[in-house]
């Protein structure tokens, strides 16, 4: 059987300490011994090298044997009963007699291995009943305290009385894990550490994680020699996780740190609050010191007292803040129901009182409303724009804005701390509360910038713990959670109010526009009525006079007679058009007015009219479908397109216009399911660049100079409007110097 040591022999220094595997050191402290037992059969698979000092048996004699064969059935049954009753990692201690020696043991399961740690029973002169009496007395003291600081001071005093350590500190972490001695009980001849701060580097992340896993940590002698652990070499990479171990050996970096402080022994109890390491009960002794497992449990109970009271005590201390903030919030909500004037609301003192801010600003529609100590309007707009971008129109609270905007150092006196809430999802509308800087003096236990020092031996933990003062600037008083809550509540209320204000404005705007539209429509109807009736009178006179001339003057030349007949025909067409317009204005674009329109007949009328003009283009018309629509509008549509082709014809060739139709109905290009008759009007004119295919349908839009081509730029816009009236679409494609194609989409009925 091969046996090997599992000691971690990697070189550890401050350059790699944050990666140090402190949970698998492969060694223990010598004030007890360790056995690792398999779950099935309780075979001894791990053993510390110091068993002979306690039970007169070498580790080589134990490895591979079963626990019962070595220590007897009674000891084995006691151990199994302890496991079956679920007492592992509880306050119930396991007492075993091994080879005739009484031990107090702890037992836990580490990845399928029962880790048994045995310490000899010691008579400290302090009975368990006395420890219980002290703990009970402390409960009475606890009820007499009101604040968390008072409670922690009593815990420090009570823990020191129970354990006998020279110094007991309650160590509290901030959000960055920098520590502060929050309470202390210390031997009279020692320098107090109360109120000192220590940098987060003093306790690296993996150590903090172990404090979360194992709530009690004991070092009985800083100058101890680590005891290696041996195992049977039957698997590669075999090791033992000692995260929950009491005897686990300590990181050499931590040992050196304690040496630098002059400490001889320590006891550390974790304080966990809301699943986070809130702090530690740190006990220091300036010479070697061990305490019994019973006293350790009594000390650990003090930690439970603190953690059970943290939430309650903090809430009690915050009660007055909550009460005042709630009153201010109620006042603001009541005022918001009576007034929608943002300027009046921002001017109310309760708006700053609800989160104890020195100033507040609201940005709405690029206008700044402010009250109290605030930056200038332009600075507020700039800050609001940056915050909207940084938070994605969300929220942000900080007591040190300079960490986000270092260029704003000159504004620290006003805006060191802010609470920001966006008031919409797109713009920079927001509310911001401000706090000025509060210069504070922080007493550090040594210069935090020298937490790691470099000398001729390389890097090492700092060895100076003398008082070092730091003046903290550009930082405001921290925002308390109740202040953040009330600010968020009012920001939500203000957001709803602004939304109502915007809706009210829009409703008022649309109401006025609706009234204007009604008046305009009424005027247009009057104009249409007057125009269609008044214009028909001169047309009737033209028709009457032309008819009389033709009847009474038969001797007129054929040319003159032909011209008069054409004039009469034009007047007839115009009269028909006026009648159709009058009908259209009465229809009010109702689909019920649509009738079947034969496009072949419409285009033949247009071709006939073109034959009477000076420009006689070649017009090719393929068979066209029947569509639903208003006849005179459809005729106007095709007339405008043909006229457009004539206007922009090429001087280099005869104008040719070809009108074709898709034989089968097609869906429109936007993917909708409606089917359309598609009509194409193509010409061989001067064309246009395809980039203008959309803009040519805008009213008054012309791609060429007015001196070159006559027209108002309305024709194609009217075509688009006519197609929209018929629930259809129009598109264009062109090529400069080649021609243009206009495609009309009429929905199939």
N, C-alpha and C positions, 0 to 999 in steps of 0.2 A: 504493500500500500504506500503510494507516494503522498507526501505531505508538503504543502507549500504555504508561504506567508502571503497574505492579501494586503499587506501594507502598501499604501499609495506612495511610491517613491518619486513622483514627479516633483521637480524643483518649483517651489512656489515663491513668487515675489510680487511686488506691487504692480508689475507690468501685466501679470496674468491672473491676479487674485480674483477678479470678477468672474473668471471661468473656473476657479478652483472647485473641484468636486468635494466639498466639505462634508457631504452626506455619506461618502464611502472612504473614510480615512484608512480603514483597515487596522485600526488600533483603538485602544481605550485608555482611560485614566486608571491608575493602579489602586484606587480605594475600593475595588471590588473585582470580580471576575465575570466572564461572559461565556455562555454556551449557546450554540445555535443548533436547534433540534428540528429534525424533519417532522412535518405534520403527520405523516403516516409512520407509525412505529417509534417515534421520538428517538431516532438515531442521532447521536452527537456528530454533526457535520461541520461545526465551527467551534473553535475553542481558543480562549485567550491564553497567552504564554505564562500567566502568573497563577495558574490553578494550584500549583504545589504549595504556594505561600498560604493558601486558605484551607485546602482539603488534602494536602500531602500527596497529591497525584499529579503526575506530569501530563501535559496536553497530549503527548503521544500515546499515553495509556488510555485516554478518554475517547479520542477520535475514532469513529467507526463503531463504537459500542452503543448499546441502547441505554437510555436514562435509567430504566428499571434495573437492568443488570448491574449497573455501577452503584446506584444509591438505594436500591431496594424497592419493593412493591409499595410500601406505605408512602414513600416520597412520590412515586409515580402516580398513585391514586390521588393524592392531594393535588398534584399538578393538573391531572386530567379533570378533576372536579372543578378546579378553578377556571379552566377553559370552558367547560360545559355550562357553567353558571354565568358566563358572559362577563367575567370580572376583569378581563384584560383592559388595560389603559383606564381603569376606573380608580376611585379613591380607596378601593379595598386592596390592602397589601397582601402579598403571598408570603407566608412564613414557612420555610422548609428547614429540616435538619438533614444536612449532607455530611456524610462521614463523621457523624457525632458532633458537628458544629452547627449552631443555629444561625440562620441567615434570614434577612428581610429581602425579598426579591420583587422585581418588576418583570412583567412578561408582556410581550406584544408580538404580533405576526408581521413579519417583513418578507413579503413576496413568497409566501409558502414556507417560511422558516420561523419557528418559535424562538425569539431572542430572549433568553433568560439571563438577567443581570442580578447577581447576588452580592449583597454587602453584609458583613458580619453585624449581628445585633450589638449595639453599643449602649452603655448606661451613661446618659448625659446628665443625670441628676434632675431631669425635668420630666415629670410624669405626663402621660398623654392627657390626663384629666386637667392638669394645669394649663396645658395648651388649649384645651377646649374652653376652660373658664376664661382665658384671655380673649379668645375669639368671640365668646358670648358677650363679654364686656364691651368689646369693640362694636358689636351690633348696637348696643345702647348709645355709644358715642356717635355712631353714624346718623342716628335719628336726630341728634342735636345740631347737625350741620345743615346749611342751606345751599351753599354754592359748591361747585365741583372742586374748586381749589381747596376749600376747607376740608372736604371729604378726603382728597388726596393727601393733605397734610396729616390727617389722622391715620390714614392707611400707612404712610411712611413711618409714623411713630409706632403704630401697632406692630408692623412687620419687624421693625428693629427690636422691639421688646421681645417678640416671639423667637427671632432667629439669633439675636446677639451680634449681628454684623456692626462694624464701625460706622458704616454709612449706608443709608437707604434712600434712594431717589425715585421719584415718579418722573419718568422721562416721557415727554409728549412730542409726537412728530407733527410737522406741518405737511402741507400737500406735496412738498418736494422731498419729504423725509429728512429735512434738517430737524435736529432735536433741540428741545428746551427742557431744562430741569424745572419742572412745574411745581414740585413739592420736595421737601428734603427733611430727613432727621439724621443728624450727624453727631459724632463724638465731639465734646466741647473743645478739645484741643486741636481739632482739624479745621482746615479752611473750608468754609461752605461753598458749594457749587450752585446754590439756589439762584435761578434766573439766568444762568449761563446758557448759551446756545452752542450746538456742535454741528458741524457740516454733515451732510448725508453720506459723505465718503467714509465716515467712521464706521458705518454699518452697511456693507455692500449688499446688493440685491439678493444674492443667494442666501446670505445670512438672514435677511428679513423674511425670506421664504421659509427658512427653517424655523424661525420664531413663530410663523403662522402654523406650522405643522406640529411642532413640539413646544408646548407652552411653558416648559420649565427647563432651565439650563444651569448646570452646576459645574464649577471648577473649584476643587478643594485645595489645590496647590499649584500656583502658576509655574513653579519650577519642577513639575512632575516629569518623569521619563515615560513616554508613551509605551504601552504594552502591546506588542503585535498580536494579531489574530491569525490562527492557522486553520487550514481546511484540508480535506482530502482532495488531492489533485485528480479529479475524475471528469472535469469538463473545462473547455477553454473559456477564458475570461470570467471565471467564477469569482463572485464578490458578494458582499453583504451590505445592504442599505441600512445605515444606522440613524436615519432621520429621527426616529422616535426613541432613540437610546438615551439613557441617563448618563451612562459612563463614556459616551462617545468622545474620542480625542478631539482636541481643539485645533483650529487652524494656527500654524506657526505665526502668521501675520497678526492674528488677534492676540496671541500670547505676547508678542513683542510690543504691541500697542499697550497692553495692560502693564507690562514691565515699565514702559515709559511713564505710565501714570503712577507707578510705585505701588500697585495693587498686588496683594498676595493670594486672594481667593475671591470668587464671585458667585452670586446666585442671581439669575435673571428670570423673571416671570413675564410672559407676554400678556398684553392687554389688547383684546380683539373687540372691535366695535364695527358693526355693519360689514362684516367679512373683510375688514381692513385692519392692518396693524396700527392701532391708535397710539400705543406707547408701550413702555416697559416699566416694571418694577426692578430697578437695578440695585443690587446689594453688593457693597464692596467691603472687604476686610484687608487689613494691611499686614497680615501674616496668614499662613495656611489655616484653613478652617473647614471643617465638615459638619454637617447637621444631619440628624436622623431623617429617614423617609417620612416619619410622622410629622416632624416639624416642617419639612418641605411642603407637605400637603396643607398644613395649617397656613403657611405663607402663601401658597397658591390660592387658598380660599380668599385671602385679602384681594388678590387680583380679580377674582370673580365678583367680589363686592363692588369694586370700582366699575367693571364693565357693565354690571347690571344697573348701575346708577348714572352712567354717562348720559344716556338719552334723556332721562328724567331731569337731571340737574341742568343740562344744557337748555332744555325746554323751559325750565323754571327761570333761568337767567334771561332767556329771550322773551319771556312772557310780556314784559312791559313794552319791549320793542314791537311785538306782535299786536298788542292792544292798540298802541298809538297808530301803527301802520294801518290796521283794520279800520279805525275811526276815520283816518284820512281818506282811505279808499272808498268807504261808504259815502263820505261827503262829496267826493269827486263823481261817483256814480249818480248820486242824487242830482248834482248840478248838471250832469250830462243829459239827464232826462228832461230838464227844463230849458236847456239852451244848446243850440248846435253851433254857437259862435266859438270857433277854436281860440281866438285871441282872448276871450273872456275866460275860458277854461284854463288856458296856460297861465294866466295871471293869478289864478287862485293859489294861495300859499299851501294848501293841502296837497297839491301836485308834487311839490318837492318833499313835503313831510311824509308822504306815504312810503318813501324809501330812504328818508334822512339824507337827501341830496342837497348840495349847495346851489344847484341850478338845473334848469331843464329847458330843452328846446324841442319844438315840433316843426318838421319840414313837411309842407303840404302844397302841392302844385308849384314847387320851386320858391315858395314864400316861407320865410322863417318867422316863427313865433317863439319867443323865449322869455324866461323869467329867472331872476337870480344871477348867480355867478356863471357866466357862459362865455365861450369864444365869440368872435364877430360873425356876422351873417355869412360872409364868404368862406370863412374857416369852417363853419358848421356845414355849409353846402358841400364843401370839399370832403369833409370827414364823412358825411352821410353817403356820398357817392362811393367812397372807398369801402365803407362798412357794408353797403349793399352788395358790392362786388365780392368782398372777402367772405361774407357769411351767406352768399347766395340768397339775399333778402330774408335772412333769418334773424338770429339774435346773438348778442355777445355781452358778457360782463367781465370786467377785469378791474383790479385795483392798481394795475401797472400798465397803462396804455402804451408807454414808451417801448415795451417789449414787442408790440405790434407795429408801432409807428415811431421808430427812433428819431425821425426827422422832426417830430413834434416836441422835442425837449424844451423848447422855449415856451411851451404852453403848459408845462407841468403844474404851475401855480394854480391853474384853473381846471385842467382836464387830466389829472393823473389817473383818476378812476372813472369809468363810465358804465352805464347799463344801456344797451342799445336794443331796440326792437323795431323791425321793419313793419310798415303799415300796409304794404301791398306787395304783390309778387313780381312787379315789373319795374317800377320807378324807384326813386330815392326817398319817397315819403317815409318818415320814421319819427320816433320819439327817442330822445337821448337824455339821460340824467347824468349829472356831472358831480364829481367830488375833487377838491383840490388836494395837493400833496400834503402829507402829514410827515414832517421830518421826525424820524425816530432814532433813538440810540440803542443799538443792539450790542449786548455784552456777550462776546464769544469766549469759549474756553480755548483760547489760542487763535491765531490768525487762520481763518478758513481757507485763505489762498495758499497756505502752507500745510495743508492736511497731509501732503506727501512731500517728504524732503529728500534731497539728493546729497550724498556725501561720498567720501572715498570708498565706502563699502557698497555704494549703489543706492537704490531707492529703499526707503524705509518709512514706517508710519511716523507721524510727527511726534516729537518728544517735548514740545513746549505746550503747556496748558495754562499759561499765564493769561490773565484777563486782557482781552483785546477788544477795543471799542470800535464800532462801525456806525457811521451816520448814514442812514438809508434815506434817500431823497427820490423824487419823482414817483412816489408811491402813496396812494391814498389809504384811508382807513378801509379795511376789508368790508365788502358787502356781506351782510348776514343773510342766511337763507330766507327768513321771513321778509326781508326787504326785497330780495329777488322775486319772491312769490307775489307780493303785492304789486311790484312793478310790472310783472308779466300779466297779472290779472287786469290791471288798468290798461295796459297796451292792447290787450284783446278787446276790451270794452271800447277803447278809442278807435280801434280798427273797424269795429262794427258801426260806430257812430259816423265815421268818415265815409264808409260805404253807403250808409243811409243818406248822408249829405250829397254824395255824388249822384245817387239815384234820384234824389229830389231835384237836383240841378238839371239832370237830364230830362226828367219828367216835365219841368217847367219849360225847358228849351223846346222839347217836342210839342208841348201844348201851344207855345207861341208860333212855332213853325206850322203846326196844323191849322191855326187860325189864319196865318198868312196864306197858306196853301188854299184854304177854302175861299178866301177873298180873291186870290189870283185866278182860281178856276172859274169863279163866278164872272170875273172880268173877261176871261178868255171866252167863256160861253157867249157873253154879250158881244164881244168883238167878232167872234165867229158868225153869230147870227146877223149882226149888222153888215159884216163884210160880204157874206154870201148873198144877202138880199140886195144891198146897195150895188154890188158889182154886177148883178144880173140885169139891172136896169140899163146901163150903157151897152151891155151885150145885146139886149133886145133891140135897142135903137140901131146898133150896127147891122143886126140881121134884117131889121125892117128896111133901113135905107138901102142896103145892098140888094135886097129883093126888089124894091121899087126901081132901082137903077136898071137892073137886068130886065124888068118887065116893060118899063117905059122907054128905054133907050136900046132898041134892038140893033141900031146901026153901029153900035160900038164894035171895035175890032175884037177879033177872037182872043188876042193876048190880054186885052183889058178885061174881057168877060171872064177869062180863065182866072185872072188874079182876083177879081171880085168873088168868084165862086170859092176860091181857096180861102179868102178872108172870111167868107160866110161859114165855111166848114170849120175853120179854126175857132170862130166865135161859138159855133155849136158844141165843139169839143170842150171849150172852156166852160160853157154853161153846164154841160154834163159833169165836169170836174167839180164845179162849185156845188152842185146838187149832191154829189157823192161826199164831199167834205162835210156838208151840213148833216148828212145822214151819219157820218162817222163820229162827229162830235156828240150826237145824240146816243150813239151806241155805248160810249164810255168803256170801250175795249172789252166788252163781254164776249166770251167764246161763243155764246149763242148767235152772235152776228156773223160768224164764219159760214161761208157757203162753199160749194165746190167751184174751183176756179181752174179752167182749162188753160194751162200755160201756153199751149200751141196757139190759141186764139189771141192771148195777150201779146205774144211775141210777133204775130202777124200784123196786129194793129201798129206796133212800134216800127216794124219794118216798112209798112206803108207810109208812115209819117216820115221815116228817114228818106224815102224815095222822093219826097217833096222838098227836101233840104238841098242845099248847095253841095254838101259833102255826101257822097253816095258810097258808103263802105260796102264791102262784100260781107253779107250777113248769112251765115250758114246755121240753120236751125234743125237739129235732129228731133225725132219724136220725143215729146215731153209728157210727163204725167199730169194728172189732175190732183191739185192740192187743196187743202182747206184754208180759207183766208178771206180778207176783204179785197174785192177786185181792184178798186182804184189804187189801194196801197201797193198791191203786188205789181200793178202796172207802173206805178211811180218807182218802185224798187228796180225793175229791169230797165226803165227809161234812164234812171240815174247811172246805172252801170254801163249802159251802151253809150250814154253821153260822156261818161268818164273815159271810155276807150277812145272816142273821137277826139276828146280834148287832148289826150296824151298820146296821140298817134305819132308814128315816126315819119318824118318828111322824106325818108329815103325809099319808102315802099307804100303801096296801096294798103289802106287799112282793111284788115280782115278780122271779123268777129265771129267766133264759133260758139254756139250754145248747145251743150250736150247734157245728157242725164245718165246716171247709173241705172242699169236695167233692173237691178234687184235692190230693195231697201237695205240700208247699211246702218249699223250703230254709229253713234258719234264717237269721236276719238277719245273722249274722257272716260270711256269704258262703261257708260250707263246702258241699260237694257233697252231703252226706247229705240225704235227703228225710224230712219229718216230717208226721204227722197233727197238725193244729192244732185244739184244742178250746177254745172260749171259754165262760167262765162269767161272765155279766153280771148285775148287779143294779141296782136303782134306789134304793139306800140313800143314806147321807150322803156317800159318796165320800171322796176325799182329794186333797191338792195333789200335782201330778205330781212335784215335787221329792223326794217321799218314796217314789217308785216302787221304788227299790232297797232302801232301809233297812227297809221293812216286813217284809222276809224275814229280817232279823237276829233271832236268838233273843232273847226277852224284850223285844223292841221294841214299844212301844205308842204310838200317836199321840194318844191321848186319856187323860184322867185315869181311874184305876182306879175311882173312885167313880161315874163316869158309865157305864162299860162294863166288865163283868166279863171275866175271862180272864187267862191267865198270860203271854201274848205268845209262846207256843210254836207255836201252830197253823200259821201261815204258814211258820215256819222248818221245821216237819215236812214241809209240802207241798214246799218246795224240796228237802229231803233225799230225799224219796220220788222226785221227778223225777230227781235226780242218780243214784239207785239204778237207775232205768230208762233211764239214758243220755240223758235228755231235759232240757228247760229249762222254766222258768216265768217269765212276765213279767206286769207289772201296769200298767194305765193307769187314771187316775181324774180326776174333776172334782168339786170340793167342792160338795155340795148336789145333785148330779145322779146319781152312782153310780160303780161301779167295774167293770172288766172284767179277769179273770184269764185269760191265754192259756197253754195247756199244749201242749208240743211232744213228741209221742211218735215216736221213730224208726220208719220203715217197715222191717219185717223184710226 
